[in-house]
Structure formats: C-alpha cells, structure tokens
Amino acid sequence: MLIDTIYIVIAILSIVVIVSLFLKFKSVEEEDNCYVVEKSTHPLHINSGCMELKDNLQLIRGIGKVLEKVLNDNGIYCFKQIANWTKEDVMRIDKLIAFPGRIAREQWIEQAKILISKKY
C-alpha cells in the first residue's frame, strides 16, 4: 500500500513537471526577443523577463554606461525593443533619460535596426 502511494505521488509529480515544462516552452516560443506587445502590461510593451537575452546597448552611439543602466532599469535590454519603438515610446524614453530629442537626433532606432541585421 505504501509503495502504491509512492507510485501515485511520483506519477502526479511527473505530470505536473511535464505540463509546467510544456507551458514554459510554449511561452518562450511566443516571445519575440523581448518585444511582446499583446501580452505586456509595461507602458513600453516590454517583456522584462528577457534579461538573459540582453544586448550591449552601448553599441548604439549615444548610449553610454549611465544611459544603458537607466534603460535596463526600465526593462529595455534588446536592440529589437529599441528598433520597434513608436513615437509615443520615444517621447516616454526622452522624458525618462532627460535628454529631449536625443533619440531622434542620434538615430537610436535606425542604429538598433542595423545592429539587429548584423547580429542575425
């Protein structure tokens, strides 16, 4: 009887592990390198769970250590996020970094798109 109970517990735990792994892999497939518009509640449509996919944002001219930290602290880690910014996103980030117009002037979005094309 004890052995039967152990087998039942092991079977249930196996099912739970399999289901959780399936759900984890399914959610990873749905994410598109940090930029998830439909599922994100972040004001910039950013999936903050993508830190492990982090790009070196300092490769974009105009982003140094300090600005990279500010961007990272606000959930921005990937070139693809920057490449997909809307005008509204740029306005929010301009206020966030306290350099109005810098993103457009230094063409961060265009630079991010170039870096993406070189990366892949």
DSSP file (Angstrom, degrees, kcal/mol; ACC not computed):
  #  RESIDUE AA STRUCTURE BP1 BP2  ACC     N-H-->O    O-->H-N    N-H-->O    O-->H-N    TCO  KAPPA ALPHA  PHI   PSI    X-CA   Y-CA   Z-CA
    1    1 A M     >        0   0    0      0, 0.0     4,-2.0     0, 0.0     5,-0.1   0.000 360.0 360.0 360.0 -42.3    0.0    0.0    0.0
    2    2 A L  H  >  +     0   0    0      1,-0.2     4,-2.2     2,-0.2     5,-0.1   0.900 360.0  51.0 -64.0 -40.6    2.8    2.4    0.8
    3    3 A I  H  > S+     0   0    0      2,-0.2     4,-2.4     1,-0.2    -1,-0.2   0.897 108.3  51.9 -65.1 -40.3    4.5    1.5   -2.5
    4    4 A D  H  > S+     0   0    0      1,-0.2     4,-2.1     2,-0.2    -1,-0.2   0.901 109.4  50.1 -61.8 -40.7    1.3    2.2   -4.4
    5    5 A T  H  X S+     0   0    0     -4,-2.0     4,-2.5     2,-0.2    -2,-0.2   0.905 109.8  50.5 -64.1 -42.0    1.0    5.6   -2.7
    6    6 A I  H  X S+     0   0    0     -4,-2.2     4,-2.6     1,-0.2    -2,-0.2   0.921 110.0  50.1 -62.9 -43.9    4.6    6.4   -3.7
    7    7 A Y  H  X S+     0   0    0     -4,-2.4     4,-2.3     1,-0.2    -1,-0.2   0.887 110.8  49.6 -62.0 -38.9    4.0    5.4   -7.3
    8    8 A I  H  X S+     0   0    0     -4,-2.1     4,-2.5     2,-0.2    -2,-0.2   0.919 111.4  48.4 -66.2 -43.5    0.8    7.6   -7.4
    9    9 A V  H  X S+     0   0    0     -4,-2.5     4,-2.6     1,-0.2    -2,-0.2   0.916 112.3  49.0 -63.3 -43.0    2.7   10.6   -6.0
   10   10 A I  H  X S+     0   0    0     -4,-2.6     4,-2.4     1,-0.2    -1,-0.2   0.906 111.3  50.1 -63.3 -41.6    5.6   10.1   -8.5
   11   11 A A  H  X S+     0   0    0     -4,-2.3     4,-2.1     2,-0.2    -2,-0.2   0.916 112.0  47.2 -63.3 -43.4    3.1    9.8  -11.4
   12   12 A I  H  X S+     0   0    0     -4,-2.5     4,-2.4     1,-0.2    -2,-0.2   0.926 112.6  48.9 -65.2 -44.8    1.3   13.0  -10.3
   13   13 A L  H  X S+     0   0    0     -4,-2.6     4,-2.5     1,-0.2    -1,-0.2   0.889 109.5  53.1 -62.8 -38.5    4.6   14.9   -9.9
   14   14 A S  H  X S+     0   0    0     -4,-2.4     4,-2.5     2,-0.2    -1,-0.2   0.915 109.5  48.2 -61.8 -43.2    5.7   13.7  -13.3
   15   15 A I  H  X S+     0   0    0     -4,-2.1     4,-2.6     2,-0.2     5,-0.2   0.920 111.2  50.2 -63.7 -44.0    2.5   15.0  -14.9
   16   16 A V  H  X S+     0   0    0     -4,-2.4     4,-2.5     1,-0.2    -2,-0.2   0.917 112.1  47.7 -61.2 -43.8    2.9   18.4  -13.1
   17   17 A V  H  X S+     0   0    0     -4,-2.5     4,-2.5     2,-0.2     5,-0.2   0.920 112.4  49.0 -63.9 -44.5    6.5   18.7  -14.3
   18   18 A I  H  X S+     0   0    0     -4,-2.5     4,-2.3     1,-0.2    -2,-0.2   0.921 113.0  46.9 -62.4 -44.8    5.6   17.8  -17.9
   19   19 A V  H  X S+     0   0    0     -4,-2.6     4,-2.4     2,-0.2    -1,-0.2   0.917 112.7  49.0 -64.8 -43.3    2.8   20.3  -18.0
   20   20 A S  H  X S+     0   0    0     -4,-2.5     4,-2.3    -5,-0.2    -2,-0.2   0.894 111.9  49.1 -66.0 -38.2    4.9   23.1  -16.5
   21   21 A L  H  X S+     0   0    0     -4,-2.5     4,-2.7     2,-0.2     5,-0.2   0.907 110.4  51.3 -64.9 -41.2    7.7   22.4  -19.0
   22   22 A F  H  X S+     0   0    0     -4,-2.3     4,-2.3    -5,-0.2    -2,-0.2   0.932 111.9  46.4 -60.1 -46.2    5.2   22.4  -21.9
   23   23 A L  H  X S+     0   0    0     -4,-2.4     4,-2.2     2,-0.2    -1,-0.2   0.884 112.1  51.4 -65.4 -38.1    3.8   25.8  -20.7
   24   24 A K  H  X S+     0   0    0     -4,-2.3     4,-1.9     2,-0.2    -2,-0.2   0.944 112.9  44.1 -64.3 -47.7    7.3   27.2  -20.2
   25   25 A F  H  X S+     0   0    0     -4,-2.7     4,-2.0     1,-0.2    -2,-0.2   0.861 111.8  54.1 -67.2 -34.5    8.4   26.2  -23.7
   26   26 A K  H  X S+     0   0    0     -4,-2.3     4,-1.4    -5,-0.2    -1,-0.2   0.920 109.0  47.8 -64.7 -42.4    5.2   27.4  -25.2
   27   27 A S  H  X S+     0   0    0     -4,-2.2     4,-1.0     1,-0.2    -2,-0.2   0.858 109.5  53.7 -67.9 -33.6    5.6   30.9  -23.7
   28   28 A V  H  < S+     0   0    0     -4,-1.9     3,-0.4     1,-0.2    -1,-0.2   0.895 106.7  52.2 -66.4 -39.3    9.2   31.1  -24.9
   29   29 A E  H  < S+     0   0    0     -4,-2.0    -1,-0.2     1,-0.2    -2,-0.2   0.838 107.2  53.2 -63.9 -32.4    8.1   30.3  -28.4
   30   30 A E  H  < S+     0   0    0     -4,-1.4    -1,-0.2    -5,-0.1    -2,-0.2   0.732  91.6  89.1 -78.0 -21.6    5.5   33.1  -28.3
   31   31 A E     <  -     0   0    0     -4,-1.0     2,-0.6    -3,-0.4     5,-0.1  -0.517  66.2-151.1 -77.5 144.0    8.1   35.8  -27.2
   32   32 A D    >   -     0   0    0      3,-0.2     3,-1.7    -2,-0.2    -1,-0.1  -0.694  63.2 -62.5-118.0  78.3    9.9   37.6  -29.9
   33   33 A N  T 3  S-     0   0    0     -2,-0.6    48,-0.2     1,-0.3    47,-0.2   0.903 106.8 -44.0  46.6  55.5   13.3   38.6  -28.5
   34   34 A C  T 3  S+     0   0    0      1,-0.1    13,-2.1    46,-0.1     2,-0.9   0.154 115.6 103.2  87.2 -17.0   12.0   40.8  -25.7
   35   35 A Y  B <   +A   46   0A   0     -3,-1.7     2,-0.6    11,-0.2    -3,-0.2  -0.803  36.3 159.4-108.5  98.5    9.3   42.7  -27.6
   36   36 A V     >  +     0   0    0     -2,-0.9     4,-0.7     9,-0.7    -5,-0.1  -0.926   8.6 173.4-120.5 105.2    5.8   41.4  -26.7
   37   37 A V  T  4 S+     0   0    0     -2,-0.6     3,-0.3     2,-0.1    -1,-0.2   0.945  74.6  46.8 -78.6 -48.7    3.1   43.9  -27.5
   38   38 A E  T  4 S+     0   0    0      1,-0.2    -1,-0.1     7,-0.1    -2,-0.0   0.835 119.6  35.1 -67.0 -34.9    0.0   41.8  -26.9
   39   39 A K  T  4 S+     0   0    0      6,-0.1     2,-0.2     2,-0.0    -1,-0.2   0.577  94.8  96.8-101.1  -9.7    0.9   40.3  -23.6
   40   40 A S     <  -     0   0    0     -4,-0.7     7,-0.1    -3,-0.3     5,-0.0  -0.547  44.8-170.9 -86.2 144.7    2.9   43.0  -21.8
   41   41 A T        +     0   0    0     -2,-0.2    -1,-0.1     5,-0.2     6,-0.1   0.381  54.9 114.7-106.3  -1.2    1.4   45.4  -19.3
   42   42 A H  S >  S-     0   0    0      4,-0.3     3,-2.3     1,-0.1    -2,-0.1  -0.436  77.5-121.8 -68.0 142.0    4.6   47.5  -19.3
   43   43 A P  T 3  S+     0   0    0      0, 0.0    -1,-0.1     0, 0.0    49,-0.1   0.727 113.9  46.5 -61.8 -19.8    4.0   51.0  -20.8
   44   44 A L  T 3  S-     0   0    0      2,-0.1     3,-0.1    48,-0.0    -2,-0.1   0.228 116.3-112.4-103.7  14.3    6.6   50.4  -23.4
   45   45 A H    <   +     0   0    0     -3,-2.3    -9,-0.7     1,-0.2     2,-0.4   0.879  65.9 155.1  60.5  40.1    5.3   47.0  -24.3
   46   46 A I  B     -A   35   0A   0    -11,-0.2     2,-1.0    -9,-0.1    -4,-0.3  -0.836  46.0-140.5-108.8 136.1    8.4   45.4  -22.9
   47   47 A N    >   -     0   0    0    -13,-2.1     3,-1.2    -2,-0.4   -10,-0.0  -0.810  13.8-165.7 -90.1 103.7    8.8   41.9  -21.6
   48   48 A S  G >  S+     0   0    0     -2,-1.0     3,-0.6     1,-0.3    -1,-0.1   0.576  76.9  78.6 -71.9  -6.4   11.1   42.4  -18.6
   49   49 A G  G 3  S+     0   0    0      1,-0.2     3,-0.4     2,-0.1    -1,-0.3   0.310  73.0  83.2 -81.0  11.2   11.7   38.7  -18.4
   50   50 A C  G X   +     0   0    0     -3,-1.2     3,-2.2     1,-0.2    -1,-0.2   0.159  46.2 118.2-102.2  19.7   14.2   38.9  -21.3
   51   51 A M  G X  S+     0   0    0     -3,-0.6     3,-1.8     1,-0.3    -1,-0.2   0.846  71.3  61.8 -54.4 -34.4   17.2   40.0  -19.3
   52   52 A E  G 3  S+     0   0    0     -3,-0.4    -1,-0.3     1,-0.3    -2,-0.1   0.690 101.3  53.3 -68.2 -15.3   19.1   36.8  -20.3
   53   53 A L  G <  S+     0   0    0     -3,-2.2    -1,-0.3     2,-0.0    -2,-0.2   0.220  83.5 153.2 -96.8  12.7   18.8   38.0  -23.9
   54   54 A K    <   -     0   0    0     -3,-1.8     2,-0.2    -4,-0.1    24,-0.2  -0.121  31.1-152.6 -53.9 129.2   20.4   41.3  -23.1
   55   55 A D        -     0   0    0     22,-2.8     2,-1.3     1,-0.0     3,-0.1  -0.610  30.7-101.5 -93.9 161.4   22.2   43.1  -25.9
   56   56 A N    >   -     0   0    0     -2,-0.2     3,-1.9     1,-0.2     4,-0.2  -0.712  37.6-172.8 -82.1  93.5   25.1   45.6  -25.3
   57   57 A L  G >  S+     0   0    0     -2,-1.3     3,-1.8     1,-0.3     6,-0.2   0.669  73.8  78.2 -66.0 -16.1   23.1   48.8  -25.7
   58   58 A Q  G 3  S+     0   0    0      1,-0.3    -1,-0.3    -3,-0.1     5,-0.2   0.597  75.2  76.9 -69.9  -8.7   26.3   50.8  -25.6
   59   59 A L  G <  S+     0   0    0     -3,-1.9     2,-0.6     2,-0.1    -1,-0.3   0.679  77.6  87.2 -71.6 -16.4   27.0   49.7  -29.2
   60   60 A I  S X  S-     0   0    0     -3,-1.8     3,-2.3    -4,-0.2     2,-0.1  -0.756  94.6-115.2 -84.3 123.0   24.4   52.4  -30.1
   61   61 A R  T 3  S+     0   0    0     -2,-0.6    50,-0.1     1,-0.3     3,-0.1  -0.385 103.0  31.6 -59.5 125.4   26.1   55.7  -30.5
   62   62 A G  T 3  S+     0   0    0      1,-0.2     2,-0.7    -4,-0.2    -1,-0.3   0.218  95.0 100.6 108.5 -13.1   24.8   58.0  -27.7
   63   63 A I    <   +     0   0    0     -3,-2.3    -1,-0.2    -6,-0.2     2,-0.1  -0.922  46.6 169.0-109.0 114.6   24.2   55.3  -25.1
   64   64 A G     >  -     0   0    0     -2,-0.7     4,-2.5    -3,-0.1     5,-0.2  -0.304  54.0 -74.8-105.0-165.9   26.9   55.1  -22.5
   65   65 A K  H  > S+     0   0    0      1,-0.2     4,-2.2     2,-0.2     5,-0.2   0.906 129.0  48.8 -59.8 -44.1   27.1   53.2  -19.2
   66   66 A V  H  > S+     0   0    0      2,-0.2     4,-2.2     1,-0.2    -1,-0.2   0.946 114.4  43.3 -65.9 -48.8   24.7   55.5  -17.4
   67   67 A L  H  > S+     0   0    0      1,-0.2     4,-2.8     2,-0.2    -1,-0.2   0.881 111.5  55.2 -66.4 -36.2   22.0   55.6  -20.1
   68   68 A E  H  X S+     0   0    0     -4,-2.5     4,-3.0     1,-0.2    -1,-0.2   0.922 108.6  48.7 -60.9 -42.0   22.3   51.8  -20.6
   69   69 A K  H  X S+     0   0    0     -4,-2.2     4,-2.9     2,-0.2    -2,-0.2   0.913 110.8  50.1 -63.8 -42.2   21.7   51.4  -16.8
   70   70 A V  H  X S+     0   0    0     -4,-2.2     4,-0.8     2,-0.2    -2,-0.2   0.935 113.5  45.9 -60.5 -45.5   18.7   53.7  -17.0
   71   71 A L  H ><>S+     0   0    0     -4,-2.8     5,-2.7     1,-0.2     3,-0.8   0.934 114.0  48.0 -63.7 -46.2   17.3   51.8  -19.9
   72   72 A N  H ><5S+     0   0    0     -4,-3.0     3,-2.0     1,-0.3    -2,-0.2   0.902 106.9  56.5 -60.4 -42.1   17.9   48.4  -18.3
   73   73 A D  H 3<5S+     0   0    0     -4,-2.9    -1,-0.3     1,-0.3    -2,-0.2   0.718 108.6  49.5 -62.9 -19.6   16.3   49.6  -15.0
   74   74 A N  T <<5S-     0   0    0     -3,-0.8    -1,-0.3    -4,-0.8    -2,-0.2   0.119 128.0 -95.0-108.0  19.7   13.2   50.4  -17.1
   75   75 A G  T < 5S+     0   0    0     -3,-2.0     2,-0.7     1,-0.2    -3,-0.2   0.614  82.2 131.2  85.9  13.3   13.0   47.0  -18.8
   76   76 A I      < +     0   0    0     -5,-2.7    -1,-0.2     1,-0.2    -2,-0.2  -0.888  12.4 137.4-105.6 113.5   14.9   47.8  -22.0
   77   77 A Y        +     0   0    0     -2,-0.7   -22,-2.8    -3,-0.1     2,-0.3   0.569  49.4  65.6-126.9 -19.8   17.5   45.2  -22.8
   78   78 A C     >  -     0   0    0    -24,-0.2     4,-1.4     1,-0.1     3,-0.4  -0.819  68.1-131.6-122.0 149.8   17.5   44.4  -26.5
   79   79 A F  H  > S+     0   0    0     -2,-0.3     4,-2.9     1,-0.2     5,-0.2   0.868 109.5  61.2 -58.7 -36.6   18.1   46.2  -29.8
   80   80 A K  H  > S+     0   0    0      1,-0.2     4,-1.3     2,-0.2    -1,-0.2   0.861  99.5  54.5 -63.9 -34.3   14.8   44.8  -31.0
   81   81 A Q  H  4 S+     0   0    0     -3,-0.4     3,-0.4     2,-0.2    -1,-0.2   0.954 112.5  42.7 -60.9 -48.2   13.0   46.7  -28.3
   82   82 A I  H >< S+     0   0    0     -4,-1.4     3,-1.6     1,-0.2    -2,-0.2   0.899 110.4  56.2 -66.0 -41.3   14.6   50.0  -29.4
   83   83 A A  H 3< S+     0   0    0     -4,-2.9    -1,-0.2     1,-0.3    -2,-0.2   0.769 109.1  48.6 -62.0 -25.6   14.1   49.2  -33.1
   84   84 A N  T 3< S+     0   0    0     -4,-1.3    -1,-0.3    -3,-0.4    -2,-0.2   0.282  80.4 132.0-100.7  10.1   10.3   48.8  -32.5
   85   85 A W    <   -     0   0    0     -3,-1.6     2,-0.2    -4,-0.1    -3,-0.1  -0.344  45.7-145.4 -63.1 141.1    9.7   51.9  -30.5
   86   86 A T     >  -     0   0    0      1,-0.1     4,-2.3   -42,-0.1     5,-0.2  -0.437  33.5 -96.3 -92.5 175.7    6.8   54.0  -31.6
   87   87 A K  H  > S+     0   0    0      1,-0.2     4,-2.2     2,-0.2     5,-0.1   0.892 128.5  52.4 -59.4 -38.8    6.7   57.9  -31.5
   88   88 A E  H  > S+     0   0    0      2,-0.2     4,-2.2     1,-0.2    -1,-0.2   0.899 107.7  50.7 -65.0 -40.8    5.0   57.6  -28.1
   89   89 A D  H  > S+     0   0    0      1,-0.2     4,-2.8     2,-0.2     5,-0.2   0.923 109.4  51.0 -61.5 -44.2    7.7   55.2  -26.8
   90   90 A V  H  X S+     0   0    0     -4,-2.3     4,-2.8     1,-0.2    -2,-0.2   0.903 109.0  51.2 -61.2 -41.9   10.4   57.7  -27.9
   91   91 A M  H  X S+     0   0    0     -4,-2.2     4,-1.8     2,-0.2    -1,-0.2   0.915 111.9  47.2 -62.1 -42.5    8.6   60.6  -26.1
   92   92 A R  H  X S+     0   0    0     -4,-2.2     4,-2.2     2,-0.2    -2,-0.2   0.930 114.5  45.7 -64.3 -45.3    8.4   58.5  -22.9
   93   93 A I  H  X S+     0   0    0     -4,-2.8     4,-2.9     2,-0.2     5,-0.3   0.885 107.4  58.1 -68.4 -38.0   12.1   57.5  -23.1
   94   94 A D  H  X>S+     0   0    0     -4,-2.8     5,-1.2    -5,-0.2     4,-1.0   0.925 110.9  43.4 -54.5 -44.8   13.1   61.1  -23.9
   95   95 A K  H  <5S+     0   0    0     -4,-1.8    -1,-0.2     1,-0.2    -2,-0.2   0.893 112.9  53.4 -66.9 -39.0   11.5   62.1  -20.6
   96   96 A L  H  <5S+     0   0    0     -4,-2.2    -2,-0.2     1,-0.2    -1,-0.2   0.902 115.1  37.9 -63.8 -43.0   13.0   59.2  -18.8
   97   97 A I  H  <5S-     0   0    0     -4,-2.9    -1,-0.2    -5,-0.1    -2,-0.2   0.555 103.0-131.3 -88.5  -7.6   16.6   59.9  -19.9
   98   98 A A  T  <5S+     0   0    0     -4,-1.0    -3,-0.2    -5,-0.3    -4,-0.1   0.797  76.0 109.6  63.1  31.7   16.1   63.7  -19.5
   99   99 A F    > < -     0   0    0     -5,-1.2     3,-2.2    -6,-0.2     4,-0.4  -0.643  60.4-152.4-131.3  75.4   17.6   64.4  -23.0
  100  100 A P  T 3  S+     0   0    0      0, 0.0    -9,-0.1     0, 0.0    -5,-0.0  -0.215  77.8   6.9 -54.3 131.0   14.7   65.6  -25.1
  101  101 A G  T 3> S+     0   0    0    -11,-0.1     4,-2.6     1,-0.0     5,-0.2   0.346  93.4 115.5  83.8  -6.1   15.2   64.8  -28.8
  102  102 A R  H <> S+     0   0    0     -3,-2.2     4,-2.7     1,-0.2     5,-0.2   0.888  70.8  55.4 -65.6 -39.2   18.4   62.8  -28.3
  103  103 A I  H  4>S+     0   0    0     -4,-0.4     5,-2.1     1,-0.2     4,-0.4   0.929 115.1  38.3 -61.0 -46.4   16.9   59.5  -29.5
  104  104 A A  H >45S+     0   0    0      3,-0.2     3,-0.6     2,-0.2    -1,-0.2   0.911 115.9  52.6 -70.6 -42.4   15.9   61.0  -32.9
  105  105 A R  H 3<5S+     0   0    0     -4,-2.6    -2,-0.2     1,-0.2    -1,-0.2   0.895 117.7  36.5 -61.2 -41.5   19.0   63.2  -33.2
  106  106 A E  T 3<5S-     0   0    0     -4,-2.7    -1,-0.2    -5,-0.2    -2,-0.2   0.411 106.7-128.7 -94.6   1.9   21.3   60.3  -32.7
  107  107 A Q  T <>5 +     0   0    0     -3,-0.6     4,-2.5    -4,-0.4    -3,-0.2   0.906  41.4 168.4  55.5  51.9   19.1   57.9  -34.6
  108  108 A W  H  ><S+     0   0    0     -5,-2.1     4,-2.7     1,-0.2     5,-0.2   0.898  74.2  52.2 -60.5 -41.8   18.9   55.1  -31.9
  109  109 A I  H  > S+     0   0    0     -6,-0.3     4,-2.0     2,-0.2    -1,-0.2   0.932 111.9  45.0 -63.7 -45.5   16.1   53.3  -33.7
  110  110 A E  H  > S+     0   0    0      1,-0.2     4,-2.0     2,-0.2    -1,-0.2   0.908 113.6  50.5 -64.5 -41.8   18.0   53.2  -37.0
  111  111 A Q  H  X S+     0   0    0     -4,-2.5     4,-2.6     1,-0.2    -2,-0.2   0.905 108.7  52.3 -62.4 -41.0   21.2   52.1  -35.3
  112  112 A A  H  X S+     0   0    0     -4,-2.7     4,-2.2     1,-0.2    -1,-0.2   0.901 107.8  51.5 -62.3 -40.5   19.3   49.4  -33.5
  113  113 A K  H  X S+     0   0    0     -4,-2.0     4,-2.1     2,-0.2    -1,-0.2   0.895 110.6  48.6 -63.5 -39.7   17.9   48.1  -36.7
  114  114 A I  H  X S+     0   0    0     -4,-2.0     4,-1.8     2,-0.2    -2,-0.2   0.924 111.0  50.1 -65.3 -43.7   21.4   48.0  -38.3
  115  115 A L  H  X S+     0   0    0     -4,-2.6     4,-1.8     1,-0.2    -2,-0.2   0.864 109.0  52.4 -64.4 -35.0   22.8   46.2  -35.2
  116  116 A I  H  X S+     0   0    0     -4,-2.2     4,-2.0     1,-0.2    -1,-0.2   0.930 108.0  50.7 -64.4 -44.5   20.0   43.6  -35.4
  117  117 A S  H  < S+     0   0    0     -4,-2.1    -2,-0.2     1,-0.2    -1,-0.2   0.841 112.7  46.6 -65.0 -31.4   20.7   42.9  -39.1
  118  118 A K  H  < S+     0   0    0     -4,-1.8    -1,-0.2     2,-0.2    -2,-0.2   0.818 110.8  53.6 -75.6 -31.1   24.4   42.4  -38.2
  119  119 A K  H  <        0   0    0     -4,-1.8    -2,-0.2     1,-0.2    -1,-0.2   0.855 360.0 360.0 -72.4 -36.5   23.6   40.2  -35.3
  120  120 A Y     <        0   0    0     -4,-2.0    -1,-0.2    -5,-0.1    -2,-0.2   0.395 360.0 360.0-107.5 360.0   21.4   37.8  -37.2
